[in-house]
């Protein structure tokens, strides 16, 4: 029997109206509260991380921490890589350290870091850590492996000369055996052949080799005779200018073993020059007037001057060989010989001064003199050959560098002094971090399962010992805030320490397979150049090969970024290339079976929500040209133009970051609608882009031995537990707290960069 509705009474109408009024009032109060919160000057971060080099050193992190805690009143300067707005309203800093984890672990377990990815949208890479990460993070160590007991008194002293402070960075005798020069070359004197780069080292450092991508038009020096310890050395250096096609040769110098300059030629580029780079190259418009020497003329001269067993020497010689577009099999690279731990490289000017006691690249001389630079690099190679590696190790080059570059300069460095193309550069010292905190009367709380090795010497660090990660979490959540700087260390991830090499290779292979597509079928005489031209419109191609063991030829293409593979499937599947109607499909293996899920997660990541990927350009890009091309998009925040890892030239694709996801979506739709270019929502952040260019293209040949095997499910459980702990800790923080999450990386079994993320709890 159907129920009849009860007639509405006046009481019901009044009750309904009352509820509606209460709901409207509640919404209005929420809106007013939100407006009030937005109107107040809340602290926020503006990190400059959307760039080609988003690796952060711990000393740069100290810069940020000092400014957050001390501010301008304590004479702390803004960190050049991250601006803090309304610093006075920040309540403190909490650093969360997940020991044992590195950047590649973040991407291996990307989908399981649910809270971490949601809470922290500002992310960066960390340089491979020093031997004692926590000591360096706390600011109680120098560059690497310091003797803490001997240095803490000097480190904490607020008085003292530059000489006393520079002692903090001297390498003590017990750590001398860890010097990378001694580890690689031994202690005894060796002939020049010991310092020749192997083919694998040349490939890793992007030297032009026969058959490598982009070297089709390169000229071989024809020096094919096997070198001996008595083979002649020649120093080579080039200067370049920027043309509409990228960087091109404008001057080249060749110096023989006696220091005589046997070649010094100005070269007229094939393309119009748009920037003479005079500050560095020394080249001016007037100098090139009347010059008729072309690249091919210089190549022939070099070939005629070099004997069959010649050894070329240079500082980052790969760039010079690419500039002169020549292939030479026997090289010595002084930037690699004198390299320091974590891959740091000294500049040629500093090495000439410290090792050779010679001034080059003087400020009163416009630009560099290639013959002077070539001779300096040659003499640096001759020095280590004649004097031996131990003589170089005894120099304590880090000590010299920091004494001459830090203590003689202002405390507030410019951004240009920090970002120097991967070379070691002046930065504030770790010691100044604790010194400045002590002056401001601030302390650090360190909550962990392991305390400091010698806590009595570190007066500003209050160490809170716990028996487990669970107790660490409970102690931190129950007392907040602890101190202006609180460091929380979780050690559950230490189980991953044994598997760095295998894990990195595993995730690198997975990304490589995610970026690989198969296209076909083609005819037997398929033109690879035509195929490459079509697929390059989607993005950079790392490798291209013909699959011949199928009924009809297919082509395997591995791209440099995930977006390129996605666009290839979307736009080229079903297209007609070289007279064939082809299909484009992804690679499907056990390790890439979930690539669509990972791809969607990356595409939906808050870090990428306001960024789009654009490809299909016909020439190398510059940020300035893209700003002009896309000036009708009013909300562009910044543009990231990667450089080709092999040629170092600007790439033919870019990432554009907008002020809002809505603006990014509108721009993406506009570009796709008008054709000519290809675009999509970005999935590759700039720090991941840098990692892909190194890890995916140089997968280690390491073969796993009889290592302990931990089930994947157990590792995932550990990661999920850490993710939950980070979430609980973050939720317990008081408002306006800066939270920085660090995955330290590892440097014991190779260089595995770390990972960082940060955000302000609102």
C-alpha positions as CSV (number, residue, x, y, z in Angstrom):
1,X,0.0,0.0,0.0
2,X,1.5,3.3,-1.0
3,X,2.2,5.7,1.8
4,X,0.7,9.2,1.6
5,X,3.0,12.1,2.3
6,X,2.3,14.1,5.5
7,X,1.2,17.6,4.7
8,X,3.8,20.3,5.4
9,X,3.1,22.4,8.4
10,X,4.2,25.9,9.2
11,X,6.5,24.4,11.9
12,X,8.2,22.4,9.2
13,X,8.6,25.4,7.0
14,X,10.1,27.4,9.9
15,X,12.5,24.5,10.8
16,X,13.6,24.2,7.1
17,X,14.1,27.9,6.8
18,X,16.1,27.9,10.1
19,X,18.4,25.1,8.8
20,X,18.9,26.9,5.5
21,X,19.8,30.1,7.3
22,X,22.2,28.3,9.6
23,X,23.9,26.7,6.5
24,X,24.2,30.0,4.7
25,X,25.7,31.5,7.9
26,X,28.2,28.7,8.3
27,X,29.3,29.0,4.6
28,X,29.6,32.8,5.0
29,X,31.7,32.4,8.1
30,X,33.9,29.9,6.3
31,X,34.3,32.2,3.4
32,X,35.1,35.2,5.7
33,X,37.6,33.0,7.6
34,X,39.3,32.0,4.3
35,X,39.4,35.6,3.1
36,X,40.9,36.6,6.5
37,X,43.5,33.9,6.2
38,X,44.4,34.9,2.6
39,X,44.5,38.6,3.5
40,X,47.0,38.0,6.3
41,X,50.6,38.0,5.3
42,X,51.2,34.3,5.6
43,X,54.8,33.0,5.1
44,X,55.5,31.4,1.7
45,X,58.4,30.0,-0.4
46,X,59.5,31.0,-3.8
47,X,62.1,28.5,-4.7
48,X,64.1,28.8,-8.0
49,X,64.0,25.1,-8.7
50,X,62.5,25.1,-12.2
51,X,65.8,25.2,-13.9
52,X,68.5,23.0,-15.5
53,X,70.5,22.6,-12.4
54,X,68.2,22.0,-9.4
55,X,70.9,20.2,-7.3
56,X,71.1,21.7,-3.8
57,X,74.2,21.4,-1.6
58,X,73.9,21.1,2.1
59,X,75.7,24.4,2.5
60,X,72.9,26.0,0.4
61,X,70.4,24.4,2.7
62,X,72.2,26.0,5.6
63,X,71.7,29.4,3.9
64,X,68.0,28.9,3.8
65,X,67.8,27.6,7.4
66,X,69.9,30.6,8.7
67,X,67.6,33.1,7.1
68,X,64.4,31.3,8.3
69,X,65.7,31.2,11.9
70,X,67.7,34.4,12.2
71,X,66.4,36.7,9.5
72,X,67.7,40.1,8.4
73,X,68.0,41.2,12.0
74,X,70.7,38.5,12.5
75,X,72.4,39.7,9.3
76,X,71.4,36.5,7.5
77,X,70.9,36.9,3.7
78,X,68.1,35.3,1.6
79,X,69.2,32.0,0.0
80,X,69.8,32.7,-3.7
81,X,67.9,29.5,-4.6
82,X,64.8,30.1,-2.5
83,X,63.2,33.3,-1.3
84,X,61.2,33.3,2.0
85,X,58.4,35.8,2.2
86,X,57.3,37.1,5.6
87,X,60.0,35.3,7.4
88,X,59.1,36.9,10.7
89,X,55.8,34.9,10.7
90,X,57.6,31.5,10.5
91,X,57.4,29.6,13.7
92,X,60.5,27.3,13.1
93,X,61.9,24.6,10.9
94,X,61.5,20.9,11.1
95,X,63.9,18.7,9.0
96,X,62.8,15.1,8.5
97,X,65.6,12.7,7.5
98,X,64.7,9.3,6.0
99,X,68.1,7.6,6.3
100,X,69.1,5.0,3.7
101,X,66.9,6.4,0.9
102,X,68.0,8.3,-2.2
103,X,66.3,10.0,-5.1
104,X,65.9,6.8,-7.2
105,X,64.0,5.2,-4.3
106,X,61.5,8.1,-4.5
107,X,60.8,7.1,-8.1
108,X,60.9,3.4,-7.5
109,X,58.1,3.7,-4.9
110,X,56.6,6.8,-6.4
111,X,53.0,5.6,-6.2
112,X,53.4,4.5,-2.5
113,X,54.6,7.9,-1.3
114,X,51.0,9.1,-1.3
115,X,51.2,11.7,1.5
116,X,54.8,12.8,0.8
117,X,53.8,13.8,-2.8
118,X,50.7,15.5,-1.6
119,X,52.3,17.5,1.2
120,X,55.5,18.7,-0.5
121,X,55.3,20.3,-3.9
122,X,58.7,22.1,-3.9
123,X,61.3,19.3,-4.7
124,X,65.0,19.2,-5.5
125,X,68.0,16.9,-5.9
126,X,70.7,16.7,-3.2
127,X,74.3,16.2,-4.2
128,X,75.6,12.7,-3.1
129,X,76.3,13.1,0.6
130,X,79.5,13.3,2.5
131,X,80.7,10.4,4.7
132,X,78.7,11.7,7.7
133,X,75.5,13.2,6.4
134,X,74.1,14.0,9.8
135,X,77.2,15.8,11.0
136,X,77.2,17.9,7.8
137,X,73.5,18.6,8.1
138,X,74.1,19.8,11.7
139,X,77.0,22.0,10.5
140,X,79.7,20.2,12.5
141,X,81.8,19.0,9.6
142,X,83.7,20.3,6.6
143,X,83.5,19.2,3.1
144,X,83.9,15.5,3.8
145,X,85.1,13.1,6.5
146,X,86.3,15.7,9.1
147,X,87.8,14.7,12.4
148,X,85.1,16.0,14.6
149,X,87.0,15.9,17.9
150,X,89.9,18.0,16.6
151,X,87.7,20.6,14.9
152,X,84.7,21.3,17.1
153,X,86.4,23.9,19.3
154,X,87.5,25.9,16.3
155,X,84.1,25.4,14.6
156,X,82.1,26.8,17.6
157,X,84.4,29.7,18.2
158,X,82.8,33.0,17.4
159,X,86.3,34.6,17.5
160,X,89.3,33.6,15.4
161,X,91.1,34.5,12.3
162,X,90.5,33.3,8.8
163,X,93.5,31.0,9.1
164,X,92.0,29.3,12.2
165,X,88.7,28.9,10.4
166,X,90.2,27.5,7.3
167,X,91.7,24.8,9.5
168,X,88.2,23.3,9.7
169,X,88.5,22.1,6.1
170,X,92.0,20.7,6.2
171,X,92.1,16.9,5.5
172,X,93.6,15.1,8.5
173,X,96.2,12.4,7.9
174,X,93.8,9.4,8.7
175,X,91.5,10.4,5.8
176,X,94.3,11.0,3.3
177,X,93.9,7.4,1.9
178,X,90.3,8.4,1.0
179,X,91.5,11.1,-1.4
180,X,89.9,10.3,-4.8
181,X,93.2,10.9,-6.6
182,X,95.0,8.3,-4.5
183,X,92.0,5.9,-4.7
184,X,92.0,6.1,-8.5
185,X,95.7,6.4,-9.4
186,X,97.5,5.1,-6.3
187,X,100.5,6.7,-4.6
188,X,103.4,6.0,-6.9
189,X,104.3,8.0,-10.0
190,X,102.7,6.7,-13.2
191,X,103.3,7.4,-16.9
192,X,100.9,9.4,-19.0
193,X,99.0,6.3,-20.2
194,X,97.6,5.8,-16.7
195,X,95.7,9.1,-17.0
196,X,94.1,8.4,-20.4
197,X,90.3,8.1,-20.3
198,X,88.9,4.7,-21.1
199,X,86.2,4.5,-23.7
200,X,83.6,4.0,-21.0
201,X,84.8,7.1,-19.2
202,X,84.7,9.1,-22.5
203,X,81.1,7.9,-23.1
204,X,80.0,8.7,-19.6
205,X,81.5,12.2,-19.9
206,X,79.9,12.8,-23.3
207,X,83.0,12.7,-25.5
208,X,82.3,12.4,-29.2
209,X,82.9,8.8,-30.3
210,X,82.5,6.9,-33.5
211,X,78.9,6.0,-33.9
212,X,77.5,8.2,-31.1
213,X,74.5,10.3,-31.7
214,X,75.1,13.7,-33.2
215,X,78.6,12.9,-34.5
216,X,77.7,11.9,-38.1
217,X,79.6,14.9,-39.6
218,X,82.5,14.9,-37.1
219,X,86.1,14.5,-38.5
220,X,88.5,11.9,-37.0
221,X,92.0,13.0,-36.2
222,X,93.3,9.7,-37.6
223,X,95.6,9.4,-34.6
224,X,95.0,5.6,-34.3
225,X,98.4,4.5,-33.1
226,X,98.4,3.1,-29.6
227,X,100.0,5.7,-27.2
228,X,102.9,5.0,-24.9
229,X,104.3,6.8,-21.9
230,X,106.6,8.6,-24.3
231,X,103.8,9.8,-26.7
232,X,103.6,13.5,-27.3
233,X,101.1,15.6,-25.4
234,X,99.2,18.5,-26.9
235,X,97.0,21.0,-25.1
236,X,93.7,22.0,-26.9
237,X,91.3,24.8,-26.0
238,X,88.4,26.4,-27.9
239,X,86.3,29.5,-27.6
240,X,82.8,29.7,-28.8
241,X,80.1,32.2,-29.7
242,X,76.4,31.8,-29.8
243,X,74.8,31.6,-33.2
244,X,71.2,31.0,-34.4
245,X,72.1,27.3,-34.4
246,X,73.6,27.2,-31.0
247,X,77.2,27.3,-29.8
248,X,79.8,27.4,-32.6
249,X,83.6,27.6,-32.7
250,X,85.2,31.0,-33.1
251,X,88.8,30.4,-31.9
252,X,91.0,27.4,-31.4
253,X,94.5,27.0,-29.9
254,X,96.9,24.0,-29.9
255,X,100.0,23.9,-27.7
256,X,102.8,21.3,-27.8
257,X,104.5,19.7,-24.8
258,X,107.2,22.4,-24.7
259,X,104.6,25.1,-24.3
260,X,104.8,26.4,-27.8
261,X,101.6,27.5,-29.4
262,X,101.6,25.8,-32.8
263,X,98.0,26.8,-33.7
264,X,96.0,29.9,-32.8
265,X,93.2,30.5,-35.3
266,X,90.1,32.7,-35.4
267,X,87.2,30.9,-37.1
268,X,84.2,32.3,-38.8
269,X,81.0,30.3,-37.9
270,X,78.8,28.9,-40.6
271,X,75.7,30.7,-39.1
272,X,75.0,34.3,-38.1
273,X,76.3,35.2,-34.6
274,X,73.7,36.4,-32.1
275,X,76.0,36.7,-29.1
276,X,79.8,37.0,-29.2
277,X,80.0,35.9,-25.5
278,X,82.9,38.4,-25.3
279,X,83.1,38.3,-21.5
280,X,84.2,34.6,-21.8
281,X,85.4,34.1,-25.3
282,X,87.2,37.4,-25.8
283,X,85.8,37.6,-29.3
284,X,84.4,40.8,-30.7
285,X,82.7,41.7,-34.0
286,X,85.8,43.6,-35.0
287,X,88.1,40.6,-34.5
288,X,86.1,38.4,-36.9
289,X,85.9,41.0,-39.6
290,X,87.8,39.7,-42.6
291,X,88.3,36.2,-41.1
292,X,87.7,33.6,-43.8
293,X,89.0,30.5,-42.0
294,X,86.1,28.0,-41.6
295,X,85.7,25.0,-39.4
296,X,86.8,22.5,-42.0
297,X,90.1,24.5,-42.5
298,X,90.9,24.2,-38.8
299,X,90.1,20.5,-38.8
300,X,92.6,19.9,-41.6
301,X,95.3,21.9,-39.8
302,X,94.8,19.9,-36.6
303,X,95.0,16.7,-38.5
304,X,98.2,17.7,-40.1
305,X,99.8,18.8,-36.8
306,X,99.0,15.8,-34.7
307,X,101.3,12.7,-35.0
308,X,99.6,9.2,-35.1
309,X,100.1,8.6,-31.3
310,X,99.3,12.1,-30.1
311,X,97.5,12.6,-26.8
312,X,95.2,15.6,-26.4
313,X,95.0,17.3,-23.1
314,X,92.3,19.8,-22.0
315,X,90.1,20.9,-19.1
316,X,86.6,19.5,-19.9
317,X,88.1,18.6,-23.2
318,X,84.8,17.0,-24.4
319,X,83.4,20.5,-24.9
320,X,86.4,21.5,-27.0
321,X,86.2,18.4,-29.2
322,X,82.6,19.0,-29.8
323,X,83.2,22.6,-30.6
324,X,85.8,21.7,-33.2
325,X,83.7,18.7,-34.3
326,X,86.5,16.2,-34.1
327,X,86.9,12.6,-32.7
328,X,90.1,11.7,-31.0
329,X,90.6,8.4,-29.1
330,X,93.4,9.3,-26.7
331,X,92.7,12.1,-24.2
332,X,93.6,13.3,-20.7
333,X,91.0,15.5,-19.0
334,X,92.4,17.6,-16.1
335,X,88.9,18.4,-14.8
336,X,88.5,14.7,-14.2
337,X,92.0,14.0,-12.9
338,X,91.7,16.7,-10.2
339,X,88.0,16.0,-9.4
340,X,87.1,15.7,-5.8
341,X,84.6,13.6,-3.8
342,X,80.9,13.7,-4.9
343,X,82.1,14.6,-8.4
344,X,83.1,18.2,-7.6
345,X,85.4,19.7,-10.2
346,X,87.7,22.7,-9.8
347,X,87.9,25.4,-12.4
348,X,91.0,25.7,-14.5
349,X,91.8,29.2,-13.1
350,X,91.9,27.9,-9.6
351,X,94.0,24.8,-10.4
352,X,96.5,26.9,-12.3
353,X,96.9,29.2,-9.3
354,X,97.0,26.5,-6.6
355,X,99.0,23.8,-8.4
356,X,101.1,25.8,-11.0
357,X,101.4,29.0,-9.1
358,X,100.3,30.8,-12.2
359,X,97.6,33.5,-12.8
360,X,95.4,33.0,-15.9
361,X,92.1,34.5,-17.0
362,X,93.0,37.8,-15.3
363,X,90.2,40.3,-14.7
364,X,91.9,43.1,-16.5
365,X,92.0,41.0,-19.7
366,X,88.8,40.7,-21.8
367,X,87.8,37.1,-22.2
368,X,89.9,33.9,-22.1
369,X,93.1,33.3,-24.1
370,X,92.7,29.8,-25.5
371,X,96.5,29.3,-25.9
372,X,97.0,30.3,-22.2
373,X,94.2,27.9,-21.1
374,X,95.5,25.1,-23.3
375,X,99.0,25.5,-21.8
376,X,97.7,25.5,-18.3
377,X,95.7,22.3,-18.8
378,X,98.8,20.7,-20.4
379,X,101.0,21.7,-17.5
380,X,98.5,20.3,-15.0
381,X,98.7,17.0,-16.7
382,X,102.5,17.1,-16.8
383,X,102.6,18.0,-13.1
384,X,100.7,14.9,-11.9
385,X,102.7,12.7,-14.3
386,X,106.1,14.1,-13.1
387,X,105.3,14.6,-9.4
388,X,102.9,11.8,-8.8
389,X,99.3,11.6,-7.3
390,X,100.6,11.8,-3.7
391,X,102.1,15.2,-4.3
392,X,98.7,16.5,-5.5
393,X,96.8,14.8,-2.5
394,X,99.2,16.5,-0.1
395,X,98.2,20.0,-1.4
396,X,94.8,19.8,0.3
397,X,93.1,21.6,-2.6
398,X,89.8,22.0,-0.8
399,X,91.6,23.8,2.1
400,X,93.3,26.1,-0.4
401,X,90.0,26.7,-2.3
402,X,87.9,27.5,0.8
403,X,90.6,29.7,2.3
404,X,91.0,31.8,-0.8
405,X,87.4,31.8,-2.0
406,X,85.2,31.9,1.1
407,X,87.0,33.8,3.8
408,X,88.0,36.6,1.5
409,X,84.5,37.3,0.2
410,X,81.2,38.7,1.5
411,X,78.9,36.5,3.4
412,X,76.1,37.0,0.9
413,X,77.0,35.3,-2.4
414,X,75.3,36.0,-5.7
415,X,73.4,33.3,-7.5
416,X,76.1,33.3,-10.2
417,X,78.6,32.2,-7.7
418,X,76.6,29.2,-6.7
419,X,75.5,27.8,-10.0
420,X,78.6,27.0,-12.0
421,X,77.9,24.2,-14.3
422,X,78.7,21.4,-11.9
423,X,82.1,22.9,-10.8
424,X,83.1,23.5,-7.2
425,X,82.2,27.0,-6.3
426,X,82.3,29.4,-3.3
427,X,79.6,28.7,-0.7
428,X,79.1,29.7,2.9
429,X,80.9,27.3,5.3
430,X,79.2,24.7,7.4
431,X,80.8,26.2,10.4
432,X,79.1,29.5,10.0
433,X,75.7,27.8,10.3
434,X,76.3,26.9,14.0
435,X,78.3,30.0,14.6
436,X,75.4,32.3,13.6
437,X,72.8,30.2,15.5
438,X,75.0,30.5,18.6
439,X,75.3,34.3,18.2
440,X,71.5,34.5,17.9
441,X,71.1,32.3,21.0
442,X,69.3,29.5,19.1
443,X,69.6,25.8,19.5
444,X,68.9,22.7,17.5
445,X,66.9,19.7,18.7
446,X,68.0,16.4,17.2
447,X,65.5,13.5,17.8
448,X,66.8,10.2,16.7
449,X,67.8,6.6,17.6
450,X,71.5,7.6,17.5
451,X,72.9,10.6,19.1
452,X,76.0,12.6,18.2
453,X,79.3,10.7,18.5
454,X,80.7,13.4,20.8
455,X,77.8,15.6,21.9
456,X,79.7,17.3,24.7
457,X,81.6,19.4,22.1
458,X,78.4,20.7,20.4
459,X,76.7,23.1,22.8
460,X,73.9,24.1,20.5
461,X,72.6,20.7,19.6
462,X,70.2,19.1,22.1
463,X,70.2,15.4,21.4
464,X,67.0,13.4,22.3
465,X,67.7,9.6,22.1
466,X,64.9,7.2,21.3
467,X,64.8,3.4,21.1
468,X,62.7,3.1,17.9
469,X,61.3,5.1,15.0
470,X,57.9,4.8,16.6
471,X,59.3,6.5,19.8
472,X,60.9,9.2,17.6
473,X,57.5,10.0,16.1
474,X,55.7,10.0,19.4
475,X,58.3,12.2,21.1
476,X,58.1,14.7,18.2
477,X,54.3,14.8,18.0
478,X,53.9,15.2,21.7
479,X,56.2,18.2,22.1
480,X,55.9,20.7,19.2
481,X,57.7,22.9,18.6
482,X,61.0,21.7,20.1
483,X,63.4,24.4,19.0
484,X,63.8,26.9,16.2
485,X,65.5,24.0,14.2
486,X,64.3,20.5,14.9
487,X,65.9,17.5,13.1
488,X,63.9,14.3,13.1
489,X,65.7,11.1,11.9
490,X,63.9,7.9,10.9
491,X,66.1,4.9,10.2
492,X,63.7,2.3,8.9
493,X,65.0,3.0,5.4
494,X,68.5,1.8,6.3
495,X,67.6,-1.6,4.9
496,X,67.9,0.0,1.4
497,X,71.6,0.8,1.9
498,X,72.6,-2.6,0.5
499,X,70.7,-2.3,-2.7
500,X,71.6,1.2,-4.1
501,X,73.3,0.0,-7.3
502,X,70.7,-2.7,-8.1
503,X,67.8,-0.4,-7.3
504,X,69.1,2.5,-9.3
505,X,69.6,0.3,-12.3
506,X,66.2,-1.3,-11.9
507,X,64.3,2.0,-11.8
508,X,66.5,3.4,-14.6
509,X,65.6,0.4,-16.8
510,X,62.0,0.8,-15.9
511,X,62.0,4.5,-17.0
512,X,63.9,3.6,-20.2
513,X,61.2,1.0,-21.0
514,X,58.5,3.5,-20.3
515,X,60.1,5.8,-22.8
516,X,60.5,3.2,-25.5
517,X,58.1,2.7,-28.3
518,X,58.0,0.3,-31.3
519,X,56.9,1.6,-34.7
520,X,56.2,-0.3,-37.8
521,X,55.9,-2.3,-39.9
522,X,58.3,-0.7,-42.4
523,X,59.7,-1.7,-45.8
524,X,63.1,-3.5,-45.8
525,X,64.9,-0.4,-47.1
526,X,63.3,2.0,-44.5
527,X,65.0,5.4,-44.3
528,X,66.0,5.8,-40.7
529,X,66.7,9.5,-41.2
530,X,63.1,10.0,-42.3
531,X,61.7,8.1,-39.3
532,X,63.9,10.0,-36.9
533,X,62.8,13.3,-38.3
534,X,59.1,12.4,-37.7
535,X,59.6,11.1,-34.2
536,X,61.9,13.9,-33.1
537,X,58.9,16.2,-33.4
538,X,57.7,14.5,-30.2
539,X,60.9,15.0,-28.2
540,X,64.6,14.0,-27.8
541,X,65.6,10.5,-29.0
542,X,68.3,8.7,-27.0
543,X,68.5,5.6,-29.3
544,X,67.0,4.3,-32.5
545,X,67.5,0.8,-33.8
546,X,65.9,-1.6,-36.4
547,X,64.2,-4.8,-35.0
548,X,65.1,-7.3,-37.8
549,X,63.9,-10.5,-36.2
550,X,60.2,-9.8,-37.1
551,X,58.3,-10.6,-40.3
552,X,58.6,-7.0,-41.4
553,X,61.1,-4.4,-40.0
554,X,60.1,-2.5,-36.9
555,X,62.0,0.4,-35.3
556,X,62.7,0.7,-31.6
557,X,63.0,4.3,-30.3
558,X,63.9,5.2,-26.8
559,X,63.1,8.9,-25.9
560,X,64.8,11.1,-23.4
561,X,61.6,12.1,-21.5
562,X,58.3,10.3,-20.8
563,X,56.2,13.0,-22.5
564,X,57.9,12.3,-25.9
565,X,56.9,8.6,-25.8
566,X,53.3,9.5,-24.9
567,X,53.1,12.0,-27.7
568,X,54.5,9.5,-30.2
569,X,51.8,7.0,-29.3
570,X,49.0,9.7,-29.4
571,X,50.1,11.5,-32.6
572,X,52.0,9.1,-34.8
573,X,50.1,5.9,-34.3
574,X,48.4,5.2,-37.7
575,X,50.4,7.8,-39.5
576,X,52.1,7.3,-42.9
577,X,55.9,7.4,-42.7
578,X,58.3,6.5,-45.6
579,X,55.3,5.1,-47.6
580,X,54.1,2.9,-44.8
581,X,51.0,3.1,-42.6
582,X,52.5,2.3,-39.2
583,X,51.4,1.5,-35.7
584,X,53.2,2.9,-32.6
585,X,53.0,1.0,-29.4
586,X,54.7,1.0,-26.1
587,X,57.2,-1.6,-24.8
588,X,55.5,-4.1,-22.5
589,X,57.7,-5.9,-20.0
590,X,57.3,-7.1,-16.4
591,X,58.9,-4.0,-15.1
592,X,56.9,-1.6,-17.2
593,X,53.5,-3.3,-16.9
594,X,52.3,-0.5,-14.5
595,X,53.7,2.4,-16.5
596,X,50.3,3.8,-17.4
597,X,49.4,4.0,-13.7
598,X,52.8,5.7,-12.9
599,X,52.4,8.0,-15.8
600,X,48.9,9.1,-14.7
601,X,50.2,9.7,-11.1
602,X,53.0,11.8,-12.4
603,X,50.7,13.8,-14.7
604,X,48.3,14.4,-11.7
605,X,51.1,15.4,-9.3
606,X,50.7,18.8,-7.8
607,X,54.3,19.5,-8.7
608,X,53.4,19.3,-12.4
609,X,49.9,20.7,-12.4
610,X,50.9,24.2,-13.7
611,X,53.4,23.0,-16.2
612,X,53.2,21.9,-19.9
613,X,55.6,20.2,-22.2
614,X,56.1,21.6,-25.7
615,X,58.0,19.9,-28.6
616,X,58.2,20.1,-32.4
617,X,60.6,23.1,-32.7
618,X,62.9,23.1,-35.7
619,X,65.9,24.7,-34.1
620,X,67.5,24.9,-30.6
621,X,65.7,27.1,-28.2
622,X,66.4,30.0,-25.9
623,X,64.2,31.3,-23.1
624,X,64.1,34.7,-24.7
625,X,62.8,33.4,-28.0
626,X,60.2,31.4,-26.3
627,X,59.0,34.3,-24.3
628,X,58.5,36.2,-27.5
629,X,56.8,33.3,-29.3
630,X,54.4,32.7,-26.4
631,X,53.9,36.3,-25.2
632,X,50.1,36.0,-25.9
633,X,50.0,33.7,-22.8
634,X,49.8,36.2,-20.0
635,X,50.5,34.0,-17.0
636,X,53.9,32.4,-17.9
637,X,55.9,32.1,-14.7
638,X,59.1,30.6,-16.1
639,X,60.5,28.5,-19.0
640,X,62.9,25.6,-18.7
641,X,65.0,24.9,-21.8
642,X,67.0,21.7,-21.3
643,X,70.4,21.3,-22.8
644,X,71.4,18.3,-24.9
645,X,73.5,16.1,-22.5
646,X,75.9,15.2,-25.4
647,X,76.3,18.4,-27.4
648,X,75.4,20.8,-24.5
649,X,73.4,22.8,-27.0
650,X,69.9,23.9,-26.1
651,X,67.3,21.2,-26.8
652,X,64.3,21.5,-29.2
653,X,61.7,21.1,-26.5
654,X,60.8,22.9,-23.4
655,X,58.7,23.1,-20.2
656,X,56.6,26.1,-19.5
657,X,55.4,26.8,-16.0
658,X,52.4,29.0,-15.4
659,X,51.0,30.8,-12.4
660,X,48.0,28.5,-12.2
661,X,46.9,25.1,-13.5
662,X,44.0,26.7,-15.3
663,X,46.4,28.9,-17.3
664,X,48.6,25.9,-18.1
665,X,45.5,23.9,-19.3
666,X,44.3,26.8,-21.5
667,X,47.8,27.2,-23.1
668,X,48.1,23.5,-23.7
669,X,44.7,23.4,-25.5
670,X,45.7,26.5,-27.5
671,X,48.9,25.0,-28.7
672,X,47.3,21.6,-29.6
673,X,44.5,23.3,-31.4
674,X,46.6,25.6,-33.6
675,X,49.0,22.8,-34.7
676,X,52.6,23.0,-35.7
677,X,53.8,22.1,-32.2
678,X,53.0,19.2,-29.9
679,X,52.2,19.7,-26.2
680,X,50.7,18.0,-23.2
681,X,50.6,18.3,-19.4
682,X,54.1,17.8,-18.0
683,X,55.0,14.7,-16.1
684,X,58.8,15.3,-15.8
685,X,59.9,17.8,-13.1
686,X,63.2,19.5,-13.6
687,X,65.0,17.5,-10.9
688,X,63.7,14.2,-12.5
689,X,64.7,15.5,-15.9
690,X,68.3,15.9,-14.7
691,X,68.3,12.4,-13.2
692,X,66.9,10.8,-16.4
693,X,69.7,12.3,-18.5
694,X,72.3,10.6,-16.3
695,X,70.8,7.5,-14.9
696,X,68.8,6.2,-17.8
697,X,71.5,6.8,-20.4
698,X,74.3,5.2,-18.3
699,X,72.8,2.1,-16.6
700,X,75.5,0.5,-14.6
701,X,77.0,-2.8,-15.7
702,X,77.0,-3.9,-12.1
703,X,76.0,-7.6,-11.6
704,X,74.3,-8.4,-8.3
705,X,76.2,-10.9,-6.3
706,X,75.1,-13.1,-3.4
707,X,73.2,-10.3,-1.7
708,X,70.4,-10.6,0.8
709,X,67.1,-10.5,-1.1
710,X,64.3,-8.6,0.6
711,X,60.9,-9.3,-0.8
712,X,59.4,-6.4,-2.7
713,X,56.3,-6.5,-0.5
714,X,58.4,-5.9,2.6
715,X,60.2,-2.9,1.0
716,X,56.8,-1.5,0.0
717,X,55.5,-2.0,3.6
718,X,58.6,0.0,4.9
719,X,58.0,2.8,2.4
720,X,54.3,3.0,3.3
721,X,55.1,3.1,7.0
722,X,57.6,5.9,6.5
723,X,55.0,7.8,4.4
724,X,52.5,7.5,7.2
725,X,55.0,8.7,9.8
726,X,55.8,11.8,7.7
727,X,52.1,12.5,7.4
728,X,51.4,12.1,11.1
729,X,54.5,14.3,12.0
730,X,53.4,17.0,9.5
731,X,49.9,17.1,10.8
732,X,51.2,17.6,14.4
733,X,53.2,20.7,13.4
734,X,52.0,24.1,14.5
735,X,50.9,26.5,11.7
736,X,53.6,28.4,9.8
737,X,56.3,25.8,10.3
738,X,58.7,25.2,7.5
739,X,59.0,21.4,7.0
740,X,62.0,20.0,4.9
741,X,62.1,16.4,4.0
742,X,65.5,14.8,3.1
743,X,66.4,11.5,1.5
744,X,70.2,11.8,2.0
745,X,71.4,9.6,-0.9
746,X,74.5,7.4,-0.6
747,X,78.1,7.8,-1.4
748,X,79.6,4.5,-0.1
749,X,79.0,2.3,-3.1
750,X,78.9,5.0,-5.8
751,X,77.4,8.4,-6.2
752,X,73.7,8.3,-5.6
753,X,72.1,11.7,-5.3
754,X,69.7,12.5,-2.6
755,X,66.2,14.1,-2.7
756,X,64.6,16.9,-0.9
757,X,61.1,18.4,-0.6
758,X,59.7,21.2,1.4
759,X,56.6,23.1,2.3
760,X,55.1,25.4,5.0
761,X,52.4,24.0,7.2
762,X,49.5,26.3,7.1
